[in-house]
């Protein structure tokens, strides 16, 4: 090897060493940068997930403060104190609640039971299951799949194909759940494209999905509806009417029974919404609707503040309590004479108080004239034309002019068609007991009543006095049961009004 070749090799080796050294330094620098970037990425993503988890926790605290804070408190207790003490404390609290419920159910449910029941129903029943029920009942909105053009180049030519993006389903979100003794109220927020009437139409399907007897839908906000499920029936047992003279008399809020929410059902006998039409098949409980308010206002009848008149085409029901009636009629001729007398009394009162007051004050000199018109259809359809027209005219005058003058008409009918009761629309408050046809519900309570949950045609024959109310001041049909008045109570009412003792046990059979 000559000197020239050696020099070339030496210089090449030195150059290669320099290149390797430079590459080593560059690799080390890139590795350091990569490590720094990786560490930064790990820190960034960790911080991002931490902030996201913190945001989720804050959101849960804001949306579900009680549940979230309780879970956090239990987790902290278990971590710092131990699970044994937590278990013992929970057993002690549970035993105390059980004893409280056993000895005083009313206060327990008021202060603890309803909140525990609401929490359980919300997280164990409605949050996991209600979205699926809504979707199965057709109450979800499906986003239409959007077609997308894709261009593919194959061997120098373009081919256009059409694909579709995946369609999505939007389901109403559960906002709030409230659980009462017999009803659960689940409020959901509608998604764009829905309306409350969609939920009305699906009420029966929702009741079947929840496996309950009844479901009712109420609009509580422009985009929020409350889906109410009846877990149990508080009106399954008869409701006893009150003891004579046992409650204060308020003619605008007279006790008549119980509502499906376990509250007192009160009806107005004077003032707004006092004219009432009650429809129901034979044996549906119209007599309970008639007699129970009369028992509740017995002191007012005895003192002359209320004067009851009865029209009884059958000559049976009101005749049993004839002693409390100031006027009584059976035949069409007598009924027309009774109505004429009431209209004349109304005209006299009108001339006396016109321009002085807007509503006649009830007193012994100007008592509330309460007209109980049993089987009104027998005289507004099944009688001669002339008498029928005169009776309809008198009833129309009393229902349109009598409210402010202290005249109230309460009618009862089996067949609620317009032909049977031509003045049906003049009764602002209506009660629909058990009827034989679905169409009768709309005839009594108005359009959409059945769709809103007034299933009067599905009431069992054994549930006499159960029905639905819809009218002035009621946005949704209300299920009620009138207080049951036995024969002994009617005779006791007669004796009470007549100044005798008039006592009875007050217990439903």
C-alpha positions as CSV (number, residue, x, y, z in Angstrom):
1,X,0.0,0.0,0.0
2,X,1.6,3.3,-1.1
3,X,1.5,6.5,0.8
4,X,-1.3,8.0,-1.4
5,X,-3.6,5.2,-0.8
6,X,-2.9,5.2,2.9
7,X,-3.6,9.0,3.1
8,X,-7.0,8.5,1.3
9,X,-8.0,5.8,3.7
10,X,-6.9,7.8,6.7
11,X,-8.8,10.8,5.6
12,X,-11.9,8.7,4.7
13,X,-11.8,7.1,8.1
14,X,-11.5,10.4,9.8
15,X,-14.5,11.8,7.8
16,X,-16.5,8.7,8.5
17,X,-15.8,9.1,12.2
18,X,-16.8,12.7,12.1
19,X,-20.1,11.8,10.3
20,X,-20.8,9.0,12.8
21,X,-20.1,11.4,15.7
22,X,-22.4,14.1,14.2
23,X,-25.1,11.5,13.7
24,X,-24.7,10.3,17.2
25,X,-25.0,13.8,18.6
26,X,-27.9,14.5,16.3
27,X,-29.6,11.3,17.4
28,X,-29.0,12.0,21.0
29,X,-30.5,15.5,20.5
30,X,-33.5,14.1,18.7
31,X,-34.0,11.4,21.3
32,X,-33.9,14.1,24.0
33,X,-36.4,16.1,22.1
34,X,-38.6,13.1,21.6
35,X,-38.4,12.2,25.2
36,X,-39.3,15.8,26.2
37,X,-42.2,15.8,23.7
38,X,-43.4,12.4,25.0
39,X,-43.2,13.6,28.6
40,X,-45.0,16.8,27.7
41,X,-47.6,14.7,25.8
42,X,-48.1,12.5,28.9
43,X,-48.4,15.5,31.1
44,X,-50.8,17.2,28.7
45,X,-53.0,14.2,28.3
46,X,-52.9,13.5,32.0
47,X,-53.8,17.0,32.8
48,X,-56.5,17.0,30.1
49,X,-58.1,13.8,31.5
50,X,-57.8,15.2,35.1
51,X,-59.5,18.4,34.1
52,X,-62.2,16.4,32.2
53,X,-62.8,14.2,35.2
54,X,-62.9,17.2,37.5
55,X,-65.4,18.9,35.1
56,X,-67.5,15.7,35.1
57,X,-67.5,15.7,38.9
58,X,-68.5,19.3,39.1
59,X,-71.2,18.8,36.5
60,X,-72.6,15.9,38.5
61,X,-72.5,17.9,41.7
62,X,-74.4,20.7,39.9
63,X,-77.0,18.4,38.2
64,X,-77.3,15.8,41.0
65,X,-76.0,17.5,44.1
66,X,-77.5,15.2,46.8
67,X,-76.5,11.9,45.1
68,X,-73.0,13.0,44.2
69,X,-72.1,14.6,47.5
70,X,-73.5,11.5,49.4
71,X,-71.4,9.2,47.3
72,X,-68.3,11.3,47.8
73,X,-68.9,11.5,51.5
74,X,-69.3,7.7,51.8
75,X,-66.2,7.1,49.7
76,X,-64.2,9.5,52.0
77,X,-65.6,7.8,55.1
78,X,-64.7,4.4,53.8
79,X,-61.1,5.6,52.8
80,X,-60.2,7.5,56.0
81,X,-62.3,5.7,58.7
82,X,-62.9,2.3,57.3
83,X,-65.7,0.3,55.7
84,X,-66.6,-1.5,59.0
85,X,-67.6,1.7,60.7
86,X,-69.5,2.7,57.6
87,X,-71.4,-0.6,57.5
88,X,-72.3,-0.4,61.1
89,X,-73.5,3.2,60.8
90,X,-75.6,2.4,57.8
91,X,-77.2,-0.5,59.7
92,X,-78.0,1.7,62.6
93,X,-79.5,4.4,60.3
94,X,-81.5,1.8,58.4
95,X,-82.9,0.3,61.6
96,X,-83.9,3.8,62.9
97,X,-85.7,4.6,59.6
98,X,-87.5,1.2,59.7
99,X,-88.7,1.9,63.3
100,X,-89.8,5.4,62.4
101,X,-91.8,4.1,59.4
102,X,-93.4,1.4,61.6
103,X,-94.5,3.7,64.4
104,X,-95.4,6.9,62.4
105,X,-95.7,6.4,58.7
106,X,-97.1,9.9,57.9
107,X,-94.1,11.8,59.3
108,X,-91.7,9.3,58.0
109,X,-92.9,9.6,54.5
110,X,-93.0,13.4,54.8
111,X,-89.5,13.9,56.0
112,X,-87.6,10.8,54.7
113,X,-89.6,8.3,52.8
114,X,-90.4,10.4,49.8
115,X,-86.8,11.4,49.3
116,X,-85.5,7.9,49.6
117,X,-88.2,6.5,47.3
118,X,-87.5,9.3,44.8
119,X,-83.8,8.6,44.8
120,X,-84.4,4.9,44.3
121,X,-87.0,5.2,41.6
122,X,-84.8,7.7,39.7
123,X,-81.6,5.8,39.6
124,X,-82.9,2.2,39.7
125,X,-85.9,2.6,37.4
126,X,-86.3,5.7,35.3
127,X,-82.8,6.9,34.4
128,X,-81.7,3.4,33.1
129,X,-85.1,2.3,31.7
130,X,-87.2,5.3,30.6
131,X,-85.1,6.1,27.5
132,X,-85.6,2.6,26.3
133,X,-89.3,2.8,27.0
134,X,-89.6,6.1,25.1
135,X,-87.7,4.7,22.1
136,X,-89.8,1.5,22.1
137,X,-93.0,3.6,22.2
138,X,-91.9,5.7,19.2
139,X,-91.0,8.8,21.3
140,X,-87.4,9.2,19.9
141,X,-86.3,11.3,16.9
142,X,-84.1,9.5,14.4
143,X,-81.6,11.7,12.4
144,X,-81.9,10.8,8.7
145,X,-78.8,9.2,7.3
146,X,-77.0,11.8,5.1
147,X,-75.7,10.6,1.7
148,X,-72.1,11.4,1.0
149,X,-70.4,11.3,-2.5
150,X,-67.1,9.5,-2.6
151,X,-64.8,9.8,-5.6
152,X,-62.5,6.8,-6.3
153,X,-59.9,6.7,-9.0
154,X,-59.5,3.4,-10.7
155,X,-57.0,3.0,-13.6
156,X,-57.2,6.5,-14.9
157,X,-61.0,6.9,-14.5
158,X,-63.1,8.3,-11.7
159,X,-65.9,6.3,-10.1
160,X,-68.5,8.1,-8.0
161,X,-70.1,6.0,-5.2
162,X,-72.6,7.0,-2.6
163,X,-72.2,6.2,1.0
164,X,-74.3,7.2,4.0
165,X,-73.2,8.5,7.3
166,X,-74.4,6.6,10.3
167,X,-77.9,7.7,11.5
168,X,-78.3,8.8,15.1
169,X,-81.2,8.6,17.5
170,X,-82.1,11.4,20.0
171,X,-84.1,10.4,23.0
172,X,-85.7,12.8,25.5
173,X,-83.5,13.3,28.5
174,X,-84.8,12.6,32.1
175,X,-84.6,15.9,34.0
176,X,-86.3,15.2,37.3
177,X,-88.1,12.4,39.1
178,X,-90.5,12.7,42.0
179,X,-92.1,9.7,43.7
180,X,-95.2,10.1,45.8
181,X,-97.2,7.5,47.8
182,X,-99.0,6.3,44.6
183,X,-97.6,8.2,41.6
184,X,-94.2,8.8,40.1
185,X,-93.6,11.9,38.1
186,X,-90.8,11.7,35.5
187,X,-90.0,15.0,33.8
188,X,-88.3,14.7,30.4
189,X,-87.0,17.3,28.1
190,X,-88.3,17.1,24.5
191,X,-85.9,17.0,21.6
192,X,-86.5,19.2,18.6
193,X,-89.2,17.8,16.4
194,X,-91.4,16.5,19.3
195,X,-94.5,17.9,20.8
196,X,-96.4,17.1,24.0
197,X,-99.3,15.6,22.0
198,X,-97.0,12.8,20.9
199,X,-96.7,11.7,24.5
200,X,-100.4,11.9,25.0
201,X,-101.0,9.4,22.2
202,X,-98.4,7.0,23.7
203,X,-99.8,7.1,27.3
204,X,-101.2,3.6,27.2
205,X,-98.1,2.2,25.7
206,X,-96.0,3.9,28.3
207,X,-98.2,2.4,31.1
208,X,-97.7,-1.1,29.6
209,X,-94.0,-0.5,29.4
210,X,-93.8,0.5,33.0
211,X,-96.2,-2.3,34.0
212,X,-98.6,0.0,35.8
213,X,-102.4,0.5,35.5
214,X,-102.3,4.1,34.4
215,X,-100.1,6.8,32.9
216,X,-100.8,10.5,32.5
217,X,-98.9,13.1,30.6
218,X,-98.8,16.8,31.6
219,X,-97.1,19.7,29.9
220,X,-95.1,21.6,32.6
221,X,-93.0,23.8,30.3
222,X,-92.8,24.6,26.6
223,X,-90.3,21.8,26.1
224,X,-90.8,19.7,29.2
225,X,-93.5,17.1,29.9
226,X,-94.2,15.2,33.1
227,X,-94.9,11.5,32.6
228,X,-96.9,10.4,35.6
229,X,-97.1,6.6,36.4
230,X,-99.5,5.2,38.9
231,X,-97.7,2.6,40.9
232,X,-100.7,1.7,43.1
233,X,-104.3,2.7,43.3
234,X,-105.3,4.7,46.4
235,X,-108.9,4.7,45.3
236,X,-109.3,0.9,45.3
237,X,-111.2,0.9,48.6
238,X,-114.5,2.8,49.2
239,X,-114.1,6.3,50.7
240,X,-116.3,6.9,53.7
241,X,-118.3,10.1,53.8
242,X,-117.7,12.5,56.7
243,X,-119.6,12.5,60.0
244,X,-122.5,15.0,60.0
245,X,-121.2,18.4,61.1
246,X,-117.7,17.2,61.5
247,X,-116.0,19.7,59.1
248,X,-116.4,23.4,58.5
249,X,-118.6,24.4,55.6
250,X,-117.1,26.3,52.7
251,X,-119.6,26.3,49.8
252,X,-116.8,27.1,47.3
253,X,-114.8,24.0,48.5
254,X,-117.1,21.3,49.6
255,X,-115.6,17.9,50.5
256,X,-116.8,15.2,48.0
257,X,-114.2,12.4,48.3
258,X,-110.6,11.6,47.5
259,X,-108.3,12.2,44.5
260,X,-105.9,9.7,43.0
261,X,-103.1,11.6,44.7
262,X,-104.5,10.8,48.2
263,X,-105.8,14.4,48.7
264,X,-109.3,15.6,49.5
265,X,-111.5,16.1,46.5
266,X,-113.5,19.3,46.9
267,X,-116.2,20.6,44.6
268,X,-117.7,24.1,44.3
269,X,-121.4,24.5,45.0
270,X,-121.3,28.3,44.8
271,X,-119.3,30.5,42.5
272,X,-117.1,29.7,39.6
273,X,-117.5,26.2,38.1
274,X,-120.4,25.3,40.4
275,X,-122.8,24.0,37.7
276,X,-121.8,20.3,37.3
277,X,-122.9,17.5,35.0
278,X,-122.2,14.0,36.1
279,X,-122.4,11.1,33.6
280,X,-122.1,7.4,34.3
281,X,-123.7,4.1,33.5
282,X,-126.1,2.5,35.9
283,X,-124.4,1.5,39.1
284,X,-121.4,3.8,38.4
285,X,-121.9,5.8,41.6
286,X,-123.8,8.9,40.6
287,X,-125.7,8.8,43.9
288,X,-122.4,9.1,45.8
289,X,-121.5,12.2,43.8
290,X,-125.0,13.6,44.7
291,X,-125.2,12.8,48.4
292,X,-121.7,13.2,49.7
293,X,-121.5,17.0,49.3
294,X,-125.0,17.3,50.8
295,X,-123.8,15.4,53.9
296,X,-120.7,17.7,54.0
297,X,-122.9,20.8,54.0
298,X,-125.5,19.5,56.4
299,X,-125.1,22.4,58.9
300,X,-125.7,24.9,56.1
301,X,-128.9,23.1,55.0
302,X,-130.1,22.9,58.6
303,X,-129.4,26.7,59.1
304,X,-131.2,27.7,55.9
305,X,-128.1,28.9,54.1
306,X,-128.6,26.2,51.4
307,X,-132.0,25.3,50.0
308,X,-132.0,22.0,48.1
309,X,-134.5,21.3,45.3
310,X,-134.8,17.8,43.7
311,X,-136.0,16.6,40.3
312,X,-136.3,12.9,40.4
313,X,-137.9,11.3,37.3
314,X,-137.5,7.8,38.7
315,X,-139.1,8.8,42.0
316,X,-136.7,6.7,44.0
317,X,-133.3,8.2,44.8
318,X,-134.1,11.7,46.0
319,X,-137.3,10.5,47.5
320,X,-135.3,8.5,50.1
321,X,-134.0,11.9,51.4
322,X,-137.2,13.8,50.8
323,X,-137.0,15.5,54.2
324,X,-134.0,17.7,53.2
325,X,-135.7,19.0,49.9
326,X,-137.4,22.3,49.8
327,X,-138.9,21.5,46.4
328,X,-139.4,18.1,44.8
329,X,-140.7,17.0,41.5
330,X,-141.2,13.6,39.7
331,X,-143.4,14.1,36.7
332,X,-142.4,16.3,33.7
333,X,-145.2,18.7,34.6
334,X,-144.1,19.1,38.2
335,X,-140.5,19.4,37.1
336,X,-141.4,22.3,34.8
337,X,-143.3,24.0,37.6
338,X,-140.3,23.6,39.9
339,X,-138.0,25.1,37.3
340,X,-140.4,28.0,36.7
341,X,-140.5,28.7,40.4
342,X,-136.6,28.8,40.5
343,X,-136.4,31.1,37.4
344,X,-138.9,33.5,39.0
345,X,-136.9,33.5,42.2
346,X,-133.8,34.2,40.2
347,X,-135.4,37.1,38.4
348,X,-136.6,38.5,41.7
349,X,-133.1,38.3,43.1
350,X,-131.7,39.8,40.0
351,X,-133.9,42.9,40.2
352,X,-133.1,43.3,43.9
353,X,-129.3,43.1,43.6
354,X,-128.6,44.4,40.0
355,X,-126.1,47.2,40.1
356,X,-125.3,46.7,43.8
357,X,-123.1,43.7,43.9
358,X,-121.4,41.4,41.4
359,X,-122.3,38.3,43.4
360,X,-125.2,37.9,45.7
361,X,-124.0,37.1,49.3
362,X,-125.4,33.9,50.7
363,X,-127.6,34.3,53.7
364,X,-130.7,32.9,55.3
365,X,-132.7,35.6,53.4
366,X,-131.0,34.7,50.1
367,X,-129.9,31.1,50.4
368,X,-128.0,29.1,47.9
369,X,-130.6,27.4,45.7
370,X,-129.1,24.0,44.9
371,X,-130.9,22.0,42.2
372,X,-130.2,18.3,42.1
373,X,-131.5,17.0,38.7
374,X,-131.4,13.3,38.7
375,X,-131.6,11.4,35.3
376,X,-131.8,14.7,33.4
377,X,-132.0,12.9,30.1
378,X,-135.4,11.5,31.0
379,X,-136.9,15.0,30.8
380,X,-134.7,16.6,28.2
381,X,-135.2,13.8,25.6
382,X,-137.8,11.2,26.6
383,X,-140.9,13.4,27.0
384,X,-143.1,15.4,24.8
385,X,-141.5,18.0,22.6
386,X,-143.2,21.1,24.1
387,X,-142.4,20.1,27.7
388,X,-138.9,19.1,26.7
389,X,-138.2,22.4,25.1
390,X,-139.5,24.3,28.1
391,X,-137.4,22.3,30.5
392,X,-134.2,22.8,28.4
393,X,-135.0,26.5,28.2
394,X,-135.3,26.8,32.0
395,X,-132.2,24.8,32.7
396,X,-130.3,27.0,30.2
397,X,-131.4,30.1,32.0
398,X,-130.4,28.8,35.4
399,X,-126.9,27.6,34.2
400,X,-126.1,30.8,32.3
401,X,-127.4,33.4,34.8
402,X,-127.6,31.6,38.1
403,X,-124.0,31.5,39.2
404,X,-123.6,35.0,40.5
405,X,-127.2,35.0,41.9
406,X,-126.8,31.9,44.0
407,X,-128.4,29.3,41.9
408,X,-126.5,26.0,41.1
409,X,-127.6,23.2,38.9
410,X,-126.2,19.7,39.3
411,X,-127.3,17.2,36.7
412,X,-126.9,13.4,36.4
413,X,-127.3,11.4,33.2
414,X,-126.6,7.9,31.8
415,X,-126.4,8.7,28.1
416,X,-124.3,11.9,27.7
417,X,-125.0,12.5,24.0
418,X,-125.9,16.0,22.7
419,X,-129.4,14.8,21.8
420,X,-130.0,13.6,25.4
421,X,-128.5,16.7,27.1
422,X,-128.8,19.7,24.7
423,X,-127.4,22.0,27.4
424,X,-124.4,19.9,28.0
425,X,-121.9,22.6,27.1
426,X,-123.5,25.0,29.7
427,X,-122.1,22.9,32.6
428,X,-118.5,24.2,33.1
429,X,-117.5,21.3,35.4
430,X,-118.1,17.7,34.4
431,X,-117.6,14.4,36.1
432,X,-117.3,11.2,34.1
433,X,-117.9,8.0,36.0
434,X,-117.8,4.5,34.5
435,X,-119.3,4.7,31.0
436,X,-120.0,1.9,28.5
437,X,-118.2,3.4,25.5
438,X,-114.9,5.2,24.8
439,X,-116.8,7.9,22.8
440,X,-118.8,8.9,25.9
441,X,-115.6,10.1,27.6
442,X,-115.1,12.8,25.0
443,X,-118.8,13.7,25.1
444,X,-118.6,14.4,28.8
445,X,-115.1,15.8,29.4
446,X,-114.4,17.2,25.9
447,X,-111.9,16.5,23.1
448,X,-108.6,14.8,24.0
449,X,-109.8,13.8,27.4
450,X,-109.4,10.1,26.7
451,X,-105.9,10.7,25.1
452,X,-104.9,12.6,28.2
453,X,-105.6,9.6,30.5
454,X,-109.4,9.8,31.3
455,X,-110.1,6.1,30.7
456,X,-113.6,6.1,32.2
457,X,-114.7,3.2,30.0
458,X,-112.1,1.0,31.7
459,X,-113.3,1.5,35.3
460,X,-114.2,-1.7,36.9
461,X,-117.9,-2.3,37.8
462,X,-117.0,-2.8,41.4
463,X,-115.4,0.7,41.7
464,X,-118.6,2.7,42.2
465,X,-118.0,6.4,42.6
466,X,-114.6,6.4,40.7
467,X,-114.4,8.8,37.8
468,X,-112.6,11.6,36.2
469,X,-113.1,15.4,36.6
470,X,-112.2,18.0,34.0
471,X,-113.4,21.5,33.8
472,X,-112.7,25.0,35.1
473,X,-109.3,25.2,36.8
474,X,-108.2,21.7,35.8
475,X,-105.7,21.4,33.0
476,X,-105.6,17.6,33.1
477,X,-108.3,15.0,33.9
478,X,-108.2,14.2,37.6
479,X,-109.2,10.7,38.8
480,X,-111.4,10.8,41.9
481,X,-113.7,8.7,44.1
482,X,-116.8,10.1,45.7
483,X,-117.5,9.4,49.3
484,X,-119.8,6.5,49.7
485,X,-123.1,7.4,51.5
486,X,-125.1,4.5,52.9
487,X,-128.8,4.5,53.5
488,X,-128.3,5.1,57.2
489,X,-126.4,8.3,56.4
490,X,-129.2,9.7,54.3
491,X,-131.7,9.1,57.0
492,X,-129.3,10.6,59.6
493,X,-129.0,13.7,57.3
494,X,-132.8,14.0,57.3
495,X,-132.9,13.9,61.0
496,X,-130.0,16.3,61.3
497,X,-131.6,18.9,59.0
498,X,-134.9,18.5,60.8
499,X,-133.2,19.4,64.2
500,X,-132.9,15.9,65.5
501,X,-129.7,14.1,66.5
502,X,-128.9,12.5,63.2
503,X,-125.9,10.3,63.9
504,X,-124.3,7.4,62.1
505,X,-121.1,5.5,62.2
506,X,-119.5,7.0,59.1
507,X,-117.8,3.8,57.9
508,X,-118.1,2.5,54.4
509,X,-119.3,-1.0,53.9
